Each structure stands twice: as structure tokens, then as C-alpha cells.
Amino acid sequence: MGLIETKQTHIIEKSGAPERIQPYIDTITQNKDALILQEAELKKQSDEIKSLKSKLVKVESRIEEQEQYSRRTSLRFHNVPVPTDDNGAIITPIDTDDLVLRICNKKLQVKLNIFDIGRSHPIGEMKDGKISIIVRFLSYRQRNMVFSNKKKLKNNPDKIFIAENLTKHRYDLINRLNTLRTKEKIHSFWTHDGTILVKKTDVSSPKKIKSRQDIYKLGGEVLEGDSQGED
């Protein structure tokens, strides 16, 4: 704005007839005032957009939390061998309830029956005669009994393992943490009731991971498609 005022003074000094150029000065002043108002309006709109984005992030976070909470009674069983007949053909339809109960009762020594399962079904594609199964138990207590005994599957020949049923957002974080562990940037990570925990070193305290920003702080890379303002 100082440049406009300087030009106004220069014009008056050169002309010697301020009354003839006064309309031009008035126009410049009006344009200056209009520009100030536009800048103020743009700043107001920018602040409103930032506020709306902040509210949107909070709403999305609450929705994601609720989605994860809705999965609290379900688990995923991975690398589960499917039954075959004497000729090696897969027996269909695959009774996923029975497969889950066999693992729970025989491998985990957790006594459950069909009335403890709300629903189960395969997820993903079959690979090397093995499938993944998602199962919803009728209570969190039953689900927790199974999950707390999953260490009994360690070193099993079929490499069966049990994991929590996480949201898409949390699976993305898990995949990024797995990359960091492979690169030895973190010591370990795990989940508990949907919460992701990580240890930077063997002796460090566990830290909660909620967003990509938390991953970046651990040395994670910004991947293609990541939004810098995300999370």
C-alpha cells in the first residue's frame, strides 16, 4: 500500500493541479480500500476452511473409532488349512465355524462350542490350500480368551496365526510399521483391543500409534497419495 501512497504524492507534486487529478486519487483510494476488504475476506474464508478441515478430521476420527469398537468381538484367523477328501480335492462348502472351533479347542485349549460363535466366513483368496477366516464371537469375553492364548500357536507347522480385526486405516498403519521393523527403525509393534502399540527399542516404553504423523515421527516415509495435512 505504501507504493500507492507514494505515487499519489508524486502525481500531485508534478501536476501542480491537484483539483484536476483528485478524481484519479479518489479512484486509487477506493481501489485500495476495496483491496484491503478483499484481503480481509480472503483471510476470513481461509480461517473458516481451516476450521472446517479440523472439524472434519475430528469427525472422521470418531467414526473410525466407532468402527473399530464395532469389531471388538471379532478376530481373524490366518493360514487355516482347508479340509480335503482322499483324492486331495477341497471339501465344499467349507465349514469355517468347525475350522475355528478345532483351532480353539485343540491348539489353544480354549473350550468353545458352536453357540459361542455368532458368524464366521472366509476372507480373501485361498492360497496353497489355506484361507483366512473372520469370526465374530457372541461376547468379548470369549473373543478375549481366544486372543490371549494365541501365543500357543507359535511355531505351529501350518503357520496359523490370529490377529485382531482392524479398520482399513489401522491396517495401513500396521503395514507401515512392518516396513519400519524390516528396516530396523523400530524394535516391535502389536495391537491390543484395536490400539496399536510400538517400541522404538527393546528397552523403550510402548507408544500408541494413531495416525500417519506418528509413523513419520518414527522415520516412516511419506508415500504417494499421502496428504501432508492428513491425520
SULLIN-V171558 format. One record per residue. N is the residue number from 1. PHI is phi in whole degrees, 0 to 359 (999 if undefined). PSI is psi in degrees with one decimal (none if undefined). D_FIRST is the distance of its C-alpha to the first C-alpha in whole Angstrom. Layout:
BEGIN
N | PHI | PSI | D_FIRST
N | PHI | PSI | D_FIRST
END
This chain:
BEGIN
1 | 999 | -25.6 | 0
2 | 297 | -32.6 | 4
3 | 295 | -39.9 | 5
4 | 296 | -44.6 | 5
5 | 296 | -38.3 | 7
6 | 296 | -41.5 | 9
7 | 294 | -37.2 | 10
8 | 301 | -48.4 | 11
9 | 297 | -40.5 | 13
10 | 296 | -40.9 | 15
11 | 296 | -43.8 | 16
12 | 297 | -43.8 | 17
13 | 295 | -36.4 | 19
14 | 285 | -39.1 | 21
15 | 281 | -38.1 | 22
16 | 70 | 6.5 | 23
17 | 224 | 73.0 | 24
18 | 299 | -28.0 | 21
19 | 293 | -27.5 | 23
20 | 280 | -26.9 | 23
21 | 257 | 1.4 | 19
22 | 303 | -40.8 | 18
23 | 302 | -36.4 | 19
24 | 291 | -39.2 | 16
25 | 296 | -40.9 | 14
26 | 298 | -40.5 | 15
27 | 297 | -43.6 | 14
28 | 298 | -42.2 | 11
29 | 297 | -42.4 | 10
30 | 297 | -42.4 | 12
31 | 296 | -37.9 | 11
32 | 297 | -46.0 | 7
33 | 296 | -39.4 | 10
34 | 296 | -38.9 | 12
35 | 295 | -40.0 | 10
36 | 298 | -42.7 | 9
37 | 295 | -39.5 | 13
38 | 296 | -41.9 | 14
39 | 297 | -40.3 | 12
40 | 295 | -40.3 | 14
41 | 293 | -40.6 | 17
42 | 297 | -40.9 | 17
43 | 296 | -40.5 | 17
44 | 297 | -44.6 | 20
45 | 295 | -39.6 | 22
46 | 297 | -42.0 | 22
47 | 295 | -38.6 | 23
48 | 294 | -39.9 | 26
49 | 296 | -43.6 | 27
50 | 299 | -40.7 | 27
51 | 295 | -42.3 | 29
52 | 294 | -39.7 | 32
53 | 297 | -41.2 | 32
54 | 297 | -42.5 | 33
55 | 294 | -38.6 | 36
56 | 297 | -43.0 | 37
57 | 300 | -41.8 | 38
58 | 294 | -40.7 | 40
59 | 295 | -45.5 | 42
60 | 298 | -37.6 | 43
61 | 295 | -42.0 | 44
62 | 294 | -39.7 | 46
63 | 296 | -42.7 | 47
64 | 296 | -39.8 | 48
65 | 298 | -42.4 | 50
66 | 294 | -38.4 | 52
67 | 297 | -42.8 | 53
68 | 295 | -39.0 | 54
69 | 298 | -35.6 | 56
70 | 293 | -15.1 | 58
71 | 261 | 8.8 | 59
72 | 295 | -21.5 | 61
73 | 260 | 8.1 | 64
74 | 244 | 154.5 | 64
75 | 222 | 164.0 | 65
76 | 242 | 128.5 | 65
77 | 256 | 123.2 | 68
78 | 248 | 152.7 | 67
79 | 61 | 40.6 | 70
80 | 273 | 118.2 | 73
81 | 295 | 138.9 | 76
82 | 268 | 147.0 | 77
83 | 289 | 145.6 | 81
84 | 230 | 159.0 | 83
85 | 273 | -172.6 | 86
86 | 297 | -22.0 | 89
87 | 266 | 2.1 | 88
88 | 87 | 3.7 | 85
89 | 279 | 142.7 | 83
90 | 291 | 131.5 | 80
91 | 279 | 120.2 | 82
92 | 240 | 153.2 | 80
93 | 289 | 151.6 | 78
94 | 284 | 123.7 | 77
95 | 273 | 89.2 | 77
96 | 293 | -31.4 | 74
97 | 301 | -46.3 | 75
98 | 295 | -40.6 | 79
99 | 297 | -42.5 | 77
100 | 295 | -44.7 | 74
101 | 296 | -36.5 | 77
102 | 297 | -42.9 | 79
103 | 295 | -45.4 | 77
104 | 296 | -47.5 | 76
105 | 284 | -41.5 | 80
106 | 268 | -41.7 | 81
107 | 268 | -34.2 | 78
108 | 262 | -12.3 | 77
109 | 57 | 35.8 | 80
110 | 253 | 113.8 | 78
111 | 280 | 107.2 | 80
112 | 230 | 161.1 | 78
113 | 227 | 179.7 | 80
114 | 300 | -25.7 | 79
115 | 282 | -5.2 | 78
116 | 269 | -8.9 | 75
117 | 253 | 128.3 | 73
118 | 280 | -48.1 | 71
119 | 195 | 149.1 | 70
120 | 214 | 152.5 | 70
121 | 197 | 156.7 | 69
122 | 291 | 152.0 | 68
123 | 228 | 145.0 | 65
124 | 74 | -167.8 | 64
125 | 260 | 152.5 | 66
126 | 287 | 138.9 | 70
127 | 221 | 124.2 | 70
128 | 54 | 39.5 | 73
129 | 74 | 17.0 | 75
130 | 233 | 150.8 | 72
131 | 228 | 165.8 | 70
132 | 254 | 144.1 | 67
133 | 232 | 134.8 | 68
134 | 255 | 131.4 | 66
135 | 228 | 134.9 | 68
136 | 252 | 119.5 | 67
137 | 275 | 160.3 | 69
138 | 284 | -15.2 | 70
139 | 213 | 156.7 | 69
140 | 294 | -33.5 | 67
141 | 301 | -45.3 | 70
142 | 295 | -44.2 | 71
143 | 300 | -43.0 | 68
144 | 291 | -34.3 | 68
145 | 300 | -42.0 | 71
146 | 292 | -48.9 | 71
147 | 294 | -35.8 | 68
148 | 288 | -13.8 | 69
149 | 254 | 9.8 | 72
150 | 296 | -20.7 | 70
151 | 295 | -19.3 | 71
152 | 292 | -11.9 | 74
153 | 274 | -3.2 | 73
154 | 301 | 132.0 | 73
155 | 66 | 19.8 | 74
156 | 289 | 144.2 | 76
157 | 299 | -27.9 | 77
158 | 274 | -6.8 | 75
159 | 61 | 34.7 | 72
160 | 292 | 137.8 | 71
161 | 215 | 157.7 | 68
162 | 243 | 135.6 | 67
163 | 226 | 158.1 | 63
164 | 289 | 153.1 | 61
165 | 272 | 98.1 | 60
166 | 262 | 163.6 | 56
167 | 285 | 166.8 | 53
168 | 301 | -41.2 | 51
169 | 300 | -43.6 | 48
170 | 286 | -31.2 | 51
171 | 295 | -35.8 | 53
172 | 298 | -43.1 | 50
173 | 295 | -39.7 | 49
174 | 298 | -43.6 | 53
175 | 298 | -38.9 | 53
176 | 290 | -37.7 | 50
177 | 293 | -35.9 | 52
178 | 298 | -38.2 | 55
179 | 296 | -42.3 | 53
180 | 296 | -37.9 | 52
181 | 292 | -38.9 | 55
182 | 299 | -37.1 | 57
183 | 275 | 4.8 | 54
184 | 61 | 32.9 | 55
185 | 270 | -15.6 | 52
186 | 225 | 160.5 | 54
187 | 275 | -48.7 | 57
188 | 197 | 165.5 | 58
189 | 207 | 157.4 | 56
190 | 199 | 175.1 | 58
191 | 237 | 150.8 | 58
192 | 215 | 113.7 | 59
193 | 53 | 39.2 | 59
194 | 86 | -11.1 | 56
195 | 274 | 132.1 | 54
196 | 266 | 128.0 | 53
197 | 237 | 144.4 | 54
198 | 221 | 147.0 | 54
199 | 242 | 124.1 | 55
200 | 292 | -42.5 | 53
201 | 228 | 174.6 | 56
202 | 297 | -30.8 | 60
203 | 257 | -3.3 | 59
204 | 282 | 159.1 | 56
205 | 281 | 147.1 | 55
206 | 298 | 143.5 | 55
207 | 233 | 138.1 | 51
208 | 285 | 140.7 | 50
209 | 245 | 118.3 | 48
210 | 243 | -21.3 | 46
211 | 212 | 171.2 | 44
212 | 295 | -30.0 | 43
213 | 300 | -37.0 | 40
214 | 296 | -36.4 | 43
215 | 293 | -42.9 | 45
216 | 300 | -38.5 | 42
217 | 294 | -23.7 | 42
218 | 273 | -2.5 | 46
219 | 107 | 8.8 | 45
220 | 290 | 148.3 | 45
221 | 275 | 150.1 | 43
222 | 280 | 116.0 | 41
223 | 270 | 163.1 | 43
224 | 299 | 130.5 | 42
225 | 98 | -13.3 | 40
226 | 290 | 137.5 | 39
227 | 263 | 130.3 | 36
228 | 297 | -26.6 | 34
229 | 267 | 3.6 | 33
230 | 283 | 152.1 | 37
231 | 64 | none | 39
END
